[in-house]
Amino acid sequence: MPSIDAIITSSATDFYFDPSPVPGATLREVRPSEVTTNPKQPRTVFDEDALEELAHSIREFGVLQPIVVRERDNGYELVMGERRLRASILAGLETIPAIVRDTADDAMLRDALLENIHRAQLNPLEEAAAYQQLLEEFGATHDELASRIGRSRSQVSNTIRLMNLPVPVQRRVAAGVLSAGHARALLGLADRDQQEDLAGRIVAEGLSVRATEELVSLTGKADSAPAPRTKPTGRISAPALADLADKLSDRFDTRVRVELGRRKGKITVEFGSIDDLERIVAMIAPELATKRGD
């Protein structure tokens, strides 16, 4: 996970690290053979199919979430991440990223990692992996993540959900071919094959986020029941309006609709919570956000 102690630049499985100091931990490349598992690890059975799937993901992207170790005289002892260690060995990696703990204080280490996530420039998939590791291994909560990095709880939750996308779709997100908005829209499809097919269409046809959301909605309706015909609303459709809605959606990281009627138009900005609303208001009119907080 590049956000923990470094900014990682990646293409497929090639990563390099530009370390920056983090209190309580350092980030290193270690050989799997140097790492011994913790004898007190309660988990002894690992699903082989799940390990193979994780190994495949590691071959595609590298290790997005470093293992956590502590130094011993003959190498390192594993603290967290045995599945990643085993999968990295299956993937044939010579070295893997590891957080080497210099402190036993989990809260101190968690706070340091949160600060680095806030500073690092991550792609959406790296960000999702960073959040997931903090939740699973360092006891962070969705609310704490949202507060520390200045995002809404719903945004944090939706970002983490990107890890549920099929590996081919994740690959496109990591490479920047699909935006986070596209990826979140694809999560509206329950079928993984449909997610992959639509991801291919997005790339091939250059579909916007708004167009993707509409296709996801239409696919969902087609899977359930035919949509009833509706009467004309009198709204005017214009490509420029749709393009503006897409740009605003990306800018505010939420869905925005721009509608133009016969006499007047309106812009609708969706928000998931009061915190999300305050975030959007701060972007549109900082002076109002300041007054609200006084």
N, C-alpha and C positions, 0 to 999 in steps of 0.2 A: 504494500500500500504506500504509494509515493508520498502521501501527505504527511506521514508521521515524522520523518526526519530529513526529508529531502524533496526536491522537485525532480520528478522522473520524466524523462522524455522517452517515448516508446514508439516502436513500430513493430507490430507482431510480437516477437519474443525478445527483441533487442532493447535492453534498458541500460541507462547509465545514471549514476547518482552524483548529485552535487550537494554534499552534506552541509547542513547548518546545525549549530549546536542546539541541543534540547536538554533541559535539566532532567536528570534522572535516567537518561538513556542515550545510547549512540547507535547509529545505523551502520551495519557492516555487511559485506558479502562473505558468507561462510560456506564451507563445504559440508554437505549433508553427513559425510563420514565423520566430521568433527563433533557432531551433535549426538548426545546420548539422551534417551527418553527418561522422563521422570519416573522412578520406580513407584511413586505414590499415585501415579495417574490412575484414576478409577476406571477409565474406559479402556477395555482390552479388545473389544470386537469392533471391527470397522467394515462397513458395507463395501464389498469389492467393486460392485457396479458404480457406486457413488464415487469411489476413489478413482476409477478409470475416467469418469466424466470430469472430475476435477483435474486430473492429469491432462486431459484433452484441452481444458480451458487454460491450464498453465502453459501448454505448448503454444497456444494461440496468443496469449497476452503476457506471459510471464507470471510471476507471483505478485498479485496486486496487494495482498495483505501479508506483510512480513511475519515470520514466526517470532516468538519472544523467547530469549535464552538468557542464561547467566553464565559467567565465566567459571570454569573449573580448571584445575591444574593441567588436565590432559585435553582440554578443549572447552566444550560448552554443554550445559545441561538444559534441556528443553523445559520451558515454563508454560508456553501456550502455542498451539498450532500443530499438533501431531498429525492431523489429517493433511495439512499442507505439506508437512515434511515428507510423509509417506508418498503423497501424490507427486511431489517434486522429484523424488527418487524414481518413481514409475516413469515420469516424463523425461528422465535422463539428464536432468540439470546438473552441471558441475558445481555451481554455486547458487545460493539463494539468499535473498535479503533477510536480515534478522535484526531485531531490536535487542541490543545487549543491555540488560538492566543494570543500572548502577545504584538503584535504590529499591527497597522493599515496600515503599509507600505507594500503593496503587493510586491513591487520589492525586498525588503529586505528578505521577507519570501520566495519568489521564488528562490532567490540566495542561501539561506540556504538549500532549498530542493534539488537544483541541486548539491550542494556540497555533500550532503549525498548520492544521487544516485551514484555519482562518486566513493564513498568509499565502499558502501555496496556490498555484494556478493549476487546477486539475481538470481533466476532462470528466464528463458526467459519470462514466463508469468507475474511474478512479475515486471520485467523490463518493459514489455509492458504496464502494468497497471500504473506504475509510470510515464512513458512518457505521457500517455493519460491524467492523472490527471493534469500534469503540463501544457499541451496544453490547456485543457478545462477550468481549474479553475484559473490558475495563469498567463495566458497570455504569456507563453513561445512559441517560434517558433521552427520549425523543425531545422532550421539553428543554433539557439542558443543552443538547446540540443546537436546537433552534435558537435559544437565547444567546449562546456563545458565538455563533457564526452569523447572527443577524438575519435569519430566515424563519419562515413560519413552520409550525409543527407539521402541517400538511405537506409542505415542500420537502422537508426532511424525509417523511414517510414515503412520498412518491419517488424521491431519488433512490432510496434503498430498494424499492420495488424493481428498479432497473436490473438488479441482479437476477430477477426471475425470468428475464427474456432469454430466448434461445441463444446459444453461443454464436451462430452466424450473425444474429442481429446485434449482439453485444460487440462483435468485431467491428461492425459498421459504426457503432456509437463511439468506440474507442478511437477509431481512425478519423472521426469527425465527419464522416459521410452522412450520418444521421444526427440531427440535433437532439437535445434533451426533450424538446417539445414533441418531435416525431416519436421518440421512444416512449414517452408517457402516453401518447395517443394509442400506440400499438398495444399497450397493456390493457386497453379496453376490449381486446379480443381474447377470449378464453382459449382458443385453439392455437397451439404453437405453430402448426403448419401455416395457418392463416397469417400469423404474425410474420413469419419468414416471407411468405408470398407478397404481402403488402409492403414489407421493407424493400423487397426487390423492385416493386412498382415505384416506390418513392424515389429510389435512386435512378431508375431508368427514365421516369417521366418528369423528374424534378418537382414532385408534388409538394405543395406548401403544408404547413402544420394544419391549417384550417381545412384544407382539402382532405388531409389524412383523417382528421376527426370526423368529417362527414362520411368518408368511406367506411370508417369503423362503425359509425352509427347505422349506416345502411346495411352493412354486413350483419350486424346484430339483429336488425329488424327482419332481414331475409331469413335468418336462422330460426326465428320464432314464428312470425306470421306476416302476411303481406300488409304493408302499410296502407291505411285508408287514404283515399284521395281527399285533399283539402281544397277549400276554396281559395282563389287568389287573394293575397293579402294587400295588394297594391304597393308592395315594396319594390324598389327599383334595384336591379342587380347590375353591378359594375365591377369589372376586374380590378380597378384601382382601389375600390373599397375593400375588396377581399385581401388585396396585397397590404393595405394599411392595417387591417385587422391582424394579419399575420405578424407584421412588424411590431405592433403594439403588444401582441401576445408574447412574443419573444422578449420584448423590452421589460414587461412587467412580470414575466414568468408565470402567467396565468391566462385563462381564456378571455379574449376580448372580441366582442361583436360590434361591427359598424353597420348600421342600417339607415337607408335613405328612403323616406316615403314620398308621397306626392307633394307635401307641403313642408315637411321638416324631417330631420333625421335624429338618430340617437346613437350614443356609444355606451355599451354595456361592459363593465369590467367585473369579472367574477372574483370572489375572495372566499377563502376557506374558513377563516376565523377572524376574531377581532385583531389578533396579532398580525395576521396576513393583511387585513385592511390597513392597519397602521403602517405596515411596510410599504404598501402601494401609495398611500397618502404622502409618505415621506419622499417618495420618488417624484410624485406629481407636484406637490407643494410643500417643500421642506419647512416653510415658515408655519404652516398649519400643524405639522407634526410636532414642531417645537413647542407651540402653544399648548397642544394637547398634553404634552408630558410635563408642563409646568404645574 
